[in-house]
Amino acid sequence: MLGCQSISTTNYEEKENRRDFTIDAAGGSYGVSLFPKTYGALAGPSFSLVVVSPVLVGDTVLTNSGKSSLIPWFNARGVAVWLVRIPPGMQLEKFGRQVLPTITAAIRKNSNDAQWVMAGVSLGGQAVAHYLDDAQKNATVSGMLVKAAFFLGTGFDYAYPGSFSRRLAGVSGQHV
């Protein structure tokens, strides 16, 4: 029987276990951070996680908020996490449809992981929804086939410019 043991941390100090990158896409520059896995899992394949930022909240909510620290939790379980930041005021539909495919292509080129999960936190979830709306096309462009996605604190009733709910309302002709 194979065993696997890890020590989970719940907080990262600033810049600890983090590599920062700038990716140029759709006429702008965007910040992306890689938080490499903190141990190698002994059994079973791993995946990498792409987290799209909460936009209006700082990174510390994901890296240094005690037991709810999302990124250290995944790292301690053998998952590399790529944090993609959306600039405040950026139209979420534009980011999800035009910028995020270029960013995921750059991430994919710099990783040897084959399995990918995507997460959207707060407003970042709406950008992920726009990205996944064209999932097949984006997988072809980026080489990153997203196997699963999850959303944390993402409301689809935001009156934020380019919100996914506005697009759905326009498509279905119904109020969302």
N, C-alpha and C positions, 0 to 999 in steps of 0.2 A: 504494500500500500504506500503510495506516495503521499508525503505530507508537505504542506506549504504553510509557512509561518511568516507573518509580517507584523511590523510595529507601525501602527497608524498614528500619524500626527494630525492634529486638528487645526494647526496654524502654520503659516509660512511667514517668516520675517520678510521684509521688502527685499526683492531681488534674489531670495533664496530659491534654489532649484528652478531657475527661470532663465530662458534665453529669449531676448527680444529681437524682433525683425520688423522691417518696414517693407510693405508690398505695394507696388504701384499698380493701380487698376482703375479703369474707367475715368482717367484724368485726375486721379487723386492718389494720395499716399495714406496707407492704413496700417495701424499698429497691430501686430500679432505676436503673442508670446507662446513659447513652447514650455510646458512643464513636463519634463521627461518622467517616465515611471521610476519609482524609487526602489523597486526590486524586480527581479525576473520571476514570473510565475513558473512553477515547476511542471505543472500539468495543464494541458489545454491551451488553445490559442487565445490570444489577447486581441484587443481592439484598441483603436485610438478614438478619442472623443474630441469633437470640434464644438466648443462652447461659444455662442454668439452673445456678446456682452449685454448687460441690462441697460445700456445707453445712459440713463440718467443717474446711475449709482456707480460709485467707484469700484475698482477691482477688489478692494479689501473685503467686500461682502462675499466674494468667491474664494479668497485665499486666506483670510485671517479673521474669521468670525466664529471661532469656537467650534462647537460640535456641528454647526451647519456649514462648515467650510467645504465646499463642493470639490474643489480641485485637489487639495491634499488627500481627501477621502479616496478619490479615484486613483491618484498616484500610488498610494500605499497598497492598492490592490492590483498593481501591475498595468495600469492604464496611462498612456501618455495623453496629455490634455493640451489642445491648441486653443488658446483664448483669442478670439477675433473681436476687435473693438469697432463699434459703429460710432462715428463722430456725432455729437449732439446736433440735432437739427437736420440730419441726413434723412432723406425720404426712404422709408423702410422698403418700399417696393423696389425702388432703384437699387438699393443696397443688395437686397435678396436676389434680384434678377440679373443685375449687370456686374456688380462688384464681387459678391460672394463666389460666383463660379470661377473667377480669375484667382481669388485668394485660395479656394480649395485646390485648384490646379497647382499652385505654388507649394501648398502644404503637401500635397500628394507626391510631388517631385522630390521633396526633402524627407520622405518617410518610406520605410519598407513594410509598413503594416498593410495588410490586405483588407481588414475589416474596419468599418467606420460607423460611428454613431454620432448623431448631431443633436445638440441641445440648444434651446433658446431660453434665455432668462429674461423675464419681463418683456420689454419692447423688442429685445433681440429675438424672441420667439416669433414675432410677426415677420421679421426678416427671414427666419428659417422657413416659415410657412410659404413665403413667396418663392424661396429657393426650391423647396420640395414640390411646388406646383409644377415645375419644369424638371423634375428629378431625372428622367431618362436623358434629356438633352444635356443637363449638367454633368451627369455621370460620363457621358461621351466626351465632353469638353475637358473635364478635370481628371478623368481616370479614377475618380473616387465614387464608388457605389456605396451609398448610405444604406445600411442594413436596418437601422432603427433610428427613431428620433423621440425626444421627450421635451416637454415644455415645463418650466418652473415659473409660476407667478405671471404667466402670460394671459392677459385678458384680451379677448378679441373684440372688445367694444371700445377700445381707445379712440379718441378723436384726434390721434396723432396724424400728421400728414402722411398719406400713403398707407394708412392702416389696412390690414388684411380684411377687416370687416367691411370697409368701404368698397373694396374690390368685390367681395362676395355679394354685397347689396346691389352693385351695378350689374353683376352677372345674372343673379337670380331674379332681379326686379323686386325683391322683397326687402323689408327693413330688417337689419340684423341687430 
